[in-house]
Amino acid sequence: MKKNINSFIPTKHTRDGRIPVSSIETGCIPFNKSQISRNGYLVGEKPIKGQLDFVENFNEALVKLRTTNNPGWRNYRDTGSAHIGIAWVTPEDAQLLLNEKDPSSRVALFRSLKDVVGM
């Protein structure tokens, strides 16, 4: 049975201490340190050109994402890869998602997580 992201019942109602996860269409990839460019992390309101800012530090980038209504980011190595956040997970769950290399398995793993805060 397909799980709707809007059906998650968060155990916490805050983004504090959490990592954003991208849409199912982009494989539920958490925002992570490998997405840095020489100018920093490209983050902001939805990953549309002209609406993102470079932030040098990973933790500062997370703060910016946490305070954005519709957080988004781009991969450094793939300029066509725009990520729109759909949920917030614990750092431990973010690492589990990052460890899963197969996109279909990563999406299934994301859908099985219990401690998820929706956007």
Secondary structure, DSSP 8 states (H G I E B T S, - for coil): ----GGG---S----TT-EEEE-GGGT--B--GGG-BTTBEEEEETT-TTSEEEESSHHHHHHHHHT-SSEEEE-SS-TT-EEEEEEEE-HHHHHHHHH--SHHHHHHHHHH-SSEEE-
